[in-house]
Amino acid sequence: MIYFYALIANATHKKRIPKSFLTALKQLEDLNVLQREGESYALKSHFIIGSVDISRSGKIFIKSFNTKDENDFLLENGRYALKKGDIILAKKLHKKIKFIAALYTPKSYILATLVMKKGTIKALEIQTKDNKEHYIDLKVSQKSLKALPPHCVVKIERSSANIVEVLGVLEDSQIDEKIVLSSYNRVNEFSSNIKEFAQSFGDEVYKEMYPNRIDLSHLPFCVIDPKDARDHDDAIYFDSKTKTLYVAIADVGEYVSNESALDKEARQRGFSIYFPHKVVPMLPFELSSGICSLKENKVRLAMVWKITLDKNAQVQKSELLEAFIQSHANVSYEVIESFLQGHKSILPKEIQKWLKAYLPYVKKHRATRLQYGYEFQSNEIKLELDEYQNISSWHKHKHTLAHSIIEESMLLANVQSALMLINNAQQGIFRIHPPPKEERIQLLLWEFNNMGFDLPPKLGLHSLICAIQSQAKESDMAEVLDDMIIKSFAKATYSTANIGHFGLGFESYTHFTSPIRRYSDLIVHRILKSILHKDKSLPYQLEGLKALTQEINMKEKQVRHIEQDFYQRKMLTFAQKLLESTKPLICSALVINEDSYAIALDTLPHIKIALSHSFERYKLVKVQIEKVDLLCGYVQGKVIESMQLKS
């Protein structure tokens, strides 16, 4: 439904509206909110269509589906039976809007566990936002409920209070995956028909079937990925004689054609979901880990950017090729980093040679990029799970030179893809990151000043941020500072309007390099292929992209929440076990706001801790954990020491 309403909000031709949405179109016509121009439909200028979001304080905001509306709208005061995710029609009244009609209400579900309350079995909602106990009276007989085990986790339809699915028991660590996927109505498995469709492509590429492809399989490409990666969608090779970088990306579009069953499934999922122990893929494993994956010593179809660099690692010329490639080695970041540190390596000699030649260009490109873009210390936590899916250990992600090799190569390919869209189609799907608003920056600088950082006068924003980061470097505050900066910036999203990428410092940017795991990249591939072939269907492909980017942005946000929720659930169980075995359980934390909660920096990183008393914002403290509530999903603690903010 998001796609249809986003189409209307951004004006569309009648041909773009699927037949399944004609009833919804008729509803809008009856409400007299549409204007017709020939065969095109558009929403009248003083109306908006958007999705509902509700703040912690209960205020209702509407996120407009019109890409020209940059800010959310506040719904005027009133009693509305609206839920987060509802799609509504409203009328603009200056800064506020007036509710007109609910257009679409997705089925809403609650995840809860069965508990005994005053002699009656009720459902207790899992992980409430206010850390309070919310009980639900179920439309199920007590006899039926008693047949289920204690702390049984169930999925409940909100409107009817009926149980629609039984997931398992809360104490089972393997239930966390089911809970977070079910919370967002995401499925793990593919249907048998989709699997059979994916299997039909086999696992071998036969060159004679593609007579017009350029054969680059003789070049010593190398795939560099995390050690546990299952799908390999990018490979690189550098020709030191011609200073030419080859970035090869799996040609997923050759197998997943527009409007096919595979395409519809991929679009529905939007992105692959990554858990510490597994991936829930966007495409069936038969494709993502099969014929699309750039496996070692296997001929594969690829879209290859051939990028010639000058001595300063700036692009001299570039060309996009449909090619065959063959990875000569699939290795981990650790293997590459070990080689770069001078240790004996398992890498083939030819790859060792070109890697050494390419390294200076990587460093130069990165240095030039950071003159305009930003570099932030990663606060990503990697979890190691045991056979029961409990946390056995965790460690902070460490960015190495090996990561930079792939990072800079992918950035180069993405920028060239964006330029090709602009120069040949004048539109496409771009990855954008707007500059931060002035008031957000002023608040950020005020907070830095209160924290004791020196703010050098008469510096531009980029130089000022870098100067403050330099002050915090090598201290406990470096990651915290970077997190504050990131939160003051806008979120990166997908858009048909190319406004550049502020954080990276690029005037044009898109996502091209991960079509196995991101639907946006697959769409970009299709558009670029149409440009290469001068395909007359290109204008049709470009229609409806505004609506599609809205849909993709919603899916991206959802996937981010799923991955974060899984992490939080695992860390809560970890905290509970530590509390039972370690007395006292203490961690460093940063007070986030005056409402008395802090974010743990170590021991239980990224876990939100409810504090017993208020403290100054951005105060660094030592907290003793007193309680872990798995049901409501929160940790409670008390401050036992106030710490110095700067080391």
N, C-alpha and C positions, 0 to 999 in steps of 0.2 A: 504493500500500500504506500510506503514511503516514496517509491519510485513514481507512482501515478501522481500523487499530490505534489511532488517536487516538479514534475513535468508541467502541471497546471500553474504552479507558482512562478515558474520561469518562462511561461508561454511556450506553446508547442503546436505542431501541426497535427491535424486529426489522425493522420496515418501513423503517428508515433504512439497513439493510445491503444494498448492491447484490448481486445474484445472483452476480456474478463473484467475490465474496469468501466464498462459502459453504464452500469447501474450507478456507480459512484459519480460518473460524469453527469448523469441525469439529475442526481441529487443537487449538484452544484448549480445546474441550469434552473432547477425549480426554486433555489434560494436567490436567484437573480444576482449572482456575484461574478458572472463571467461576461466577458466581452468577446465578440467574434470579429475577426478580420479575415474575410475569405474562408479558408479551411483551417485557420489557426484559432486556438483558444488561449485566452489569457485571463488572469484574475484582475478584477477591477482594482485600480491603484490604491484605494483606501481600505482594502481588505488584506488580510494575511492568512496563510495556512501554515501551521507549524506543529511541532511536538511539544508536549508538556514536560516541564522539569519543575520539581518542588524543592525549595531550599529547606535547610534544617529548621528555620524559623516558621515554615509553613507558607511562605510567599510562593505564588505560582508564576513561573516564567514561561514564555513561549519562544522556542527557537524556530525562527522563520525558515521555511524551505526556499525562500527567494534569496539567491546568492548575493543580491545587492544589499540585503539587510545585514549589516555587520554585527549589530548588538542584539541581545535578547530583549524581548518586550515583557514588561510587568503587567500582569492581568489586574484590572481594577478590583477593588474590594468587593467581596460577595461570597455567597455560599455556593460552591461548585463541587459536584461529585466527580472530580477529575483525579486521575492517577498518572504517575510518571509514565511517559511513553504514549499517552493518548494523543491523537491527532485532532486538532480543533480548527474551526473557522472563527476569526475575530475581526473586529473593525478597529482601525487606528484612531486613537484619541490622544494626540500629542505624544507624550512619552509613554502613556499607558494605553492599554487596548481593552475593548469591550467584548466579552464572550458572545458569540452568535450561536454556534452549534457544535456539538461533538460529531466529528465525521467518521472516526474509526477508533474503536476501543479494543486493543489486542487482549486476548485472554490473559488474565493475570493469575499468577500462581504464587503460593507461599510454600517455602520449605520449613518443615517443623519436625519436632521429635515428640513422641508420645510420652507423657508423664502422668503420674497420679496426683490429682489435686483435690483434696478434701473428699476422698473416696470415689472420685470420678476421673476417668481417663480423659485428658484433654491434650490438645496439641500446643506445644510451646514453640513459638517462632524462633528460627535459628538466625543469629547475627542481626539484631535490630540496630538501627542507626542511633537510637537514644540510650543504648545499653540497659534497657528495661525489659521486664518479662511481659510478653504479649501472649495471652492464652486464647485459644480458638475452640469454641464448642463445635464439634464435628457432627455432620448429618449422617452418622454411622452408629449402629447399635453398640452399646457397651459390651455385649457378648462378642461381637466381631472384633472389637478393639482388644479385648482380653486375650484373643487368640494370637495377637501379634506380640513379639518380644518387647521387654522394657527398652525405652530409648530408641524405639524403631523410628527411622527417619522416613517421612512421607511427604509427598507433593500434593498440595491441596489447591483446588480451584477456588479462588477468592470469593467469587459471587455466590457459589452454591455451598461452600464449605464441605465439599465432597472430596474424598481421597481419590486421586487419579493415578497414583503410582507409589509403590513401596520400594524404597531404595536400599534398605539394610539397617544396620544398627549403628548408632553414633560412635561407639567405641571401636569400631572397625576402621583402621587407618585408610583402608582402600576405598572408603566411601567418600572421601573428600573430592575426588575427581568426579564422581556421580553428582554430588551436591552442586558444585560450581557449574557444571555443564547443564544440569537440569534447571538451575536458577535462571539461565538465559535461553532455555529451550534449544540447546545445541545437542546434536546427536554425534556419536562417535563413529559408528559403523556406516558404511555405504550399502545401498541396496544391492541385491545379487545382479540385477540388470545393469547397474552402473559398473560393477566390478567386471562383469563379462564384457561390457563395451570397452573398458580400459584394457583388459587382457587381449582383446582382439588385435591390438597393434603389435603384439609379440615383444621380444626383447632385443632384436637385432635390426640394425639399419642397413639396407642394401643400397649401395651407391647408384646402381643402375636405375633405380626408381626415381632418382632426382637428377636428371641430366644437366640441369642448368645451375646446379650448385657449385660453388668454388671449393676445391678440395684443399683443406689446410691440415689434414690429418697427419702430415709429416712433421709439422711444427711441434716442438716439445712443450705443449701446454702443461700447466700444473694446476691442480685443484687444491685449494687450501681452505679447510673448514674446521669447526670444533671437532674434537676427537670422537664425539658420539653422534655426529651428523649422519642422517640416513639418506637425505636427498641432497644432491650436489647440482646447483644450478648455475655456477659460474667457474670459469677457468681463465688463467692469464698466461701470456707469453710476451717477452720483450726481445726485440731484435736490436742488439746493441749497435750493429753496423749502420742501420738506417734510423736509429732512435725511434722505433715504432713499437707502440704498445698494442697488443691484441687482447681485447676483452671479449671472451666468448660466453654467451648466455644461452641456456637451454631453450630451444625453439618449441616451446609448449604450444604455441598457436598452430603449429602444423598438425597437432593431434586433437586439440580442443577447439573445434570450429564454432563460430558464432551461432547461438540459439540451439546448439546440440544438447543432448541430455547431460553430457559432461559439463558443458558450459553453464547450464542452468544450475547444476549442483554446485559448481565452483562459485558462481555468483551468489547463491544462497548462503554459502559459508563465508565468502569474502576473503578470509585469511586462514592460514594454518594457526593452530593454537599450540604453544610450546609449554609443556610441563617438564620438570626435571627428569622424569623417568620415561617420557614418551612424547610423541607429537600426535595431535589430532589434525590430520592433513586437510588442506583445501581440495586436493585431488587424490583419488585412490592411490594406494601404495603401488599398484600395478603400473601406474604412470610416474608418480612422484619419485619413487625409489626404483623404477624400472626403466623404460625406454627413454624417458625425459631426463633422467639423472645422468650426469656426466661421469660415468664410471671409468675407472682406470682401464686402459687398453681396449676400450670399446668405442667404436665409431658412433658418433652422435650428431644429430642435427643441431645447429646453433646459429643464433644471430650474433655476428661478430663485429665489434667496433674496431676498426684499424685506425689508430690515432698516432700521428707523427708529432713528436715533441721537439722543441728547440733546446738549446743548452741550459735554459732556465726552467725547463719542464713545462713550458707553455705550449698550447696546442697550435701547431702550424697548419695542419690539415687533418681531415678525418673522413672516413667512409664506412658506411654500414653494409655488411655483406651477409648473404645467406650462404652458409658454408657447412662442410663436414669438419669436425675436429675429433681429435682422439687424445684424451688425457694420458700423459706419459707417467704421471705420478699423482696419487691422491693422498695428501698428507695433512696432519694436524698443525695448528698454529705452534704447538710446542715443538714439533720437529723442525719447523722453519726457524723458530727463535733459537733453538739449540745450534743450528747451522750458522746463524748470524753471529752467535757468540763465539764461534770458532771451534766448536766441537766436531768430532767425526760424525759424518752424516750418512743416512741411507739414501739420500737424494741422488738421482742419476747425475752424472758429471755435467751433462749439457744443461740441466736445470740449475745446478749450482753456479755455472758460469754466467747465465743470463740474469740470475737473481742478484749476483754481486754487481753486475753492470747496471741493473735497474734501480738499485737502492739509492744512489745519489739523486735520481730524478724524483723518487718518492719523497725524500726529505725536502727537496727544493719546492715541489708542488705543495706540500703541506705547509711549509713556511710562508709561501706566498698567499695561500688560502687564508691563513690565520691573521694576515694583515687586515682582513675585512671580516672574517668570521670569528667564531668563538670556540674555545676548547674548554671542556668541562671534565672534571674528574668523575669517572663512573662510580655510581653508588650501587650498581647491580650486584645482587647476591646470588651465588650459585649454590643450590642445595644438592647434597648427596643423599639419596634415599636408600634404605635397606630393602630387603626382600618383602617386608611387610608395609612398605611405603611410609616408614617413619624416617625422620631426619637422622642420619648417622653423623653428618658433619656439614659444615657450610664454609664458604670462603668468598671473599670479595673478588669480583672480576678484575683481572689485571690486564690493562691495555699495554701491548708490547709493540715492538717494531714490526713484528710479523703481522699484527692486526692492521698497522698503518699501510702495509703493502697492499692488502686487499681493499681497505677503506678508500685510499686515494685512487686506486684503479676503478673502483665502482663509482666514485664521485665523478671521475672524468667521463665515464660512459653515460652516466645519468645526465650530465650537463649537455653532452653532445646530442643525446636523444631529445632533450628539451629544445635545443636550437633547431634540430631538424623539424620538429613539430611547428615551431614558430615560422621558420623560413619556407615551409612547403604547404602547411595546412592552416596556418594562422591561428590554430587552436588545437586543443587536446586536453589531456589530463595532466596537470602540473602539481608538484608537491610544493606548497607555498608555506611561508612563515612570515606573517606581517611584522613590521617593527613594533616594539612595545609602545603603549600609550604613555604620554608625558607624565601623567599623574602616577602611574605605576612606577616609573623610574624615580620620580621625586620621593615617593614613599620608600623605595628600596634604598636610596642614598641616605635618607633620614635614618633608616634602621641601621645601616652600616656605621653612620656617625655615632649613634648611640652605643654601638657595640665596641667602639674604640678604634675603628679603622681611620687612617688619615685619608682625606679626600683631596687629592691634588687639585688646585684650582685651574680653570681655563683649559680643561681637557675635554675632548669629544667623548661621547659615550663609550666607544670601543676602547680607547686608550685608558679611560677611567676605570672601566671594569677590569681590564688587564692589570692595571696598577694595584687594585684592591686584591685581585687574585694572587698577585705576587707577594703581597703582605701576608696572606693566609697560607701560602705554600709551605708544605712540610709541617703544618700544624694540624691539630685535631679538627680545626674548623674549616679546612679546605673543602671537604665534601659538602659540609653544611652550607657554606657560603655559595658554592656552585648551585646547590639545590634551591637556595633562595633566589638566585639570579634567574634560574630556569623557570621558577614559578611566577616570576614577575613578567616573563615574556608570554606572548600569545602561544597557543598550541599550533603545531604544524598540522596542516590538513591537506586534502585534495581539492582542487578547484580547476575550473576551465579558464579562470582569469589568471594570467601569468603576472603575479606581482613580486616575484622573486622569493628568495629564501634568506631571511635576515640572519638567522643563526649560523648558517654556512657561509654567508657572504656572497651568494650567487644571485645574479640578475635573473637567471632562468634555471629551473631545476625540475626534474620529474623522477619517477621511479620506473626503471627499466630492468633492473638486474635480478629481480626475484619473482619471475612469473610462476614458479612452482608453488609459492606460498602466499602471493598477493594478487588478487584479482585485478587491481589497478594496473600492475605491470603487464598482465596479459592483454588488457585493452590497449595499452601503449604499443605493445608489439604489433597488434593487428593494424593499428593506424600507420605505424612505420612501414609495415609490409605493404600496405595499400599505396603508400607514397612511392616506395621502391618500384612497384609494378604499375604505377600510374592507373590504379584501379578506379573505374568510374563509380564504384559504390562508396568511395570515400566520403562524399557529402552525407550519405545516409548514415554512415558510421559515426559521424560527428554530431548528428542530431541526437538530442536527448542526453548529452554528456553531463549537463548541469544537474539533471535529476539523478544520474548515475553516481556522480561524485557525492551527492548528499547521502545516498544509500551506502556507499563505501565508507564514508566518514562515520556513520552510525555503527556500521559493522566493526570498524577499527576500534572505536571506543568500547564497544561491547567485549571484544576479544581482550583488550587491555584490562578490563575489569575482571574477566574470567581468570586470567593469569595472575593478577594481583590477589584475587580472593583465594585462589588455591595456595599461593605463598602464605597468606595470612593464616589460613586454616592449619597448614602444616606447622607454622611457627608457633601457633597457639598451643598445639599438642606438645610440641617440643618444650615450650615454656612450662606447661603443666608438669611434665616429667622432671624437668630441672628443679622445679619448686618442691616436688616431692622428695628429691634425692639430695638437693643442695640447700643448706640453710646457713646463712641467708643467701638469697638470690639477688645479686646487685648488678646494675648496668648503668652506663653513662647515658644521658638523654638530654634532649634539647626541648625546652618549653616552647610550644608552638603558639599558643595564645593564652589570653587571660582566663579562659574558661576551664583552666586547670587540666590540660593534658599535654603530654610530651611525646616525642618520638625517640625510641631507643636507638643509640648509635652503635652499640656493641652488645654482645651476649645474645640479644634478641633483635637484631637490626631491623629497622623500619616498622617495628611493632608500636602501635599507639598505646600509651599508658595513661589511664585516668588517675589524676593526682588528688590527694585529699585536701590540698589547699592551693590557692592561687599564687602564681609566681610571675615575675616580670617576663615579658615575651622575649624569646631568644636568649634565655638564661640557661647556661650549661650546668647540669646538676647530676648528682649521683642518686639513683633511685633504688629502693629496696622493694622487690615485688612481693605483694601480700596475697593476691588472689588472681587466679586465672579462671575465667568463665567461658567454657567451650560453647555453651548453648547460646548465650547472647553475644559471644565473640569479642570479649574485651579483657584487658589486663588492668589490674588496679595496683597502685604502689604509693609509697610515701618517700618524700625527699629526705635524704639523710645528710646531704652535703651540697653546698653551693660551690661551684668550681669557677676558676678563672677562664674567661672566654678565649683568650689568646695565649698560645704557648710561648 
